[in-house]
Amino acid sequence: MLEQVIISDLNGNKKSLNADILLPFFGLVQNLGPLLDFGLDIKGHNILTSQPYYETNIPGIYSVGDIATYKGKLKLILTGFSEVTSALHHAYPRVFNGDALHFEHSTTKMSK
């Protein structure tokens, strides 16, 4: 039984989060399965998200990639990479006690 997940930031700082379920998805089949019982807003076989952070109707739950949908969605792998970056940036303060995530560019090292 899952009780926690351990996450780390780019500086190697680790944090333990209590968790009942971890749903890491990578695949090509859009089957929502048990997610249909989570209370998420579903349209067709996709999870409705809000831009620009791709949060679902349930605060703290994000949906990115091909399973996510919103007006103007382009189902491209590049779009998914962009969505996950925005979602993670938005979620960072929730995970790290309100700390803001600061960075200059994707090609520069984070500094404190």
C-alpha positions as CSV (number, residue, x, y, z in Angstrom):
1,M,0.0,0.0,0.0
2,L,1.3,3.4,-1.0
3,E,1.8,5.8,2.0
4,Q,4.1,8.5,0.6
5,V,6.1,9.7,-2.4
6,I,9.4,11.4,-2.2
7,I,10.1,14.3,-4.6
8,S,13.2,16.4,-5.1
9,D,13.9,19.7,-6.6
10,L,16.8,20.7,-8.9
11,N,19.0,21.4,-5.9
12,G,18.6,17.8,-4.6
13,N,16.3,18.9,-1.7
14,K,13.9,16.1,-0.9
15,K,10.4,16.2,0.5
16,S,8.1,13.4,1.5
17,L,4.4,13.8,0.6
18,N,1.6,11.6,2.0
19,A,-0.2,9.9,-0.9
20,D,-2.8,7.2,-1.3
21,I,-2.5,7.0,-5.0
22,L,0.2,7.8,-7.6
23,L,-0.9,7.8,-11.2
24,P,2.1,8.2,-13.5
25,F,1.0,7.8,-17.1
26,F,2.9,7.3,-20.3
27,G,1.2,5.6,-23.1
28,L,-0.8,5.9,-26.3
29,V,-4.2,4.6,-25.1
30,Q,-6.7,7.1,-23.8
31,N,-8.6,5.0,-21.3
32,L,-9.7,6.9,-18.3
33,G,-10.6,3.8,-16.3
34,P,-10.8,4.5,-12.6
35,L,-10.3,8.3,-13.2
36,L,-13.9,8.4,-14.2
37,D,-14.8,8.0,-10.5
38,F,-12.6,10.9,-9.3
39,G,-15.2,13.7,-10.0
40,L,-13.1,15.3,-12.8
41,D,-14.9,17.2,-15.6
42,I,-14.7,14.9,-18.6
43,K,-15.5,15.7,-22.2
44,G,-15.5,12.6,-24.5
45,H,-12.4,10.7,-23.5
46,N,-10.5,13.8,-22.3
47,I,-10.1,15.6,-19.0
48,L,-11.1,19.3,-19.2
49,T,-8.4,21.6,-17.9
50,S,-8.0,25.4,-17.5
51,Q,-5.2,27.3,-19.1
52,P,-2.6,28.5,-18.4
53,Y,-1.8,26.0,-15.7
54,Y,-3.8,22.9,-16.8
55,E,-5.5,22.4,-13.5
56,T,-8.7,20.4,-13.5
57,N,-11.9,21.3,-11.7
58,I,-10.3,19.8,-8.6
59,P,-7.7,22.1,-7.1
60,G,-4.3,20.5,-7.0
61,I,-5.0,18.0,-9.8
62,Y,-3.6,18.7,-13.2
63,S,-4.1,17.1,-16.6
64,V,-1.5,17.4,-19.4
65,G,-0.8,15.8,-22.7
66,D,-3.2,14.0,-25.0
67,I,-5.6,13.2,-22.2
68,A,-6.1,16.9,-21.4
69,T,-8.4,19.1,-23.4
70,Y,-9.2,22.8,-23.7
71,K,-10.2,25.2,-26.4
72,G,-7.6,25.3,-29.1
73,K,-5.8,22.2,-27.9
74,L,-3.1,20.9,-30.3
75,K,-2.3,17.2,-29.7
76,L,1.4,17.5,-30.3
77,I,4.2,16.1,-28.1
78,L,5.7,19.6,-27.9
79,T,2.3,20.9,-26.5
80,G,2.4,18.3,-23.8
81,F,6.0,19.3,-22.8
82,S,4.8,22.9,-22.5
83,E,1.7,21.9,-20.5
84,V,3.6,19.9,-18.0
85,T,6.1,22.7,-17.4
86,S,3.3,25.2,-16.7
87,A,1.5,22.7,-14.4
88,L,4.6,21.9,-12.4
89,H,5.5,25.5,-12.1
90,H,2.0,26.2,-10.7
91,A,2.1,23.2,-8.4
92,Y,5.5,24.0,-6.9
93,P,4.3,26.4,-4.2
94,R,1.8,23.9,-3.1
95,V,4.5,21.3,-2.6
96,F,7.2,23.5,-1.2
97,N,5.3,25.5,1.5
98,G,4.5,28.5,-0.7
99,D,8.0,29.0,-2.0
100,A,8.1,30.5,-5.5
101,L,10.0,28.7,-8.2
102,H,12.5,31.1,-9.8
103,F,14.4,30.5,-13.0
104,E,15.8,32.7,-15.8
105,H,15.7,30.5,-18.8
106,S,15.4,26.8,-19.5
107,T,19.1,26.7,-20.4
108,T,20.4,28.4,-17.2
109,K,21.0,26.9,-13.8
110,M,18.6,27.8,-11.1
111,S,20.2,30.1,-8.5
112,K,19.0,31.0,-5.0
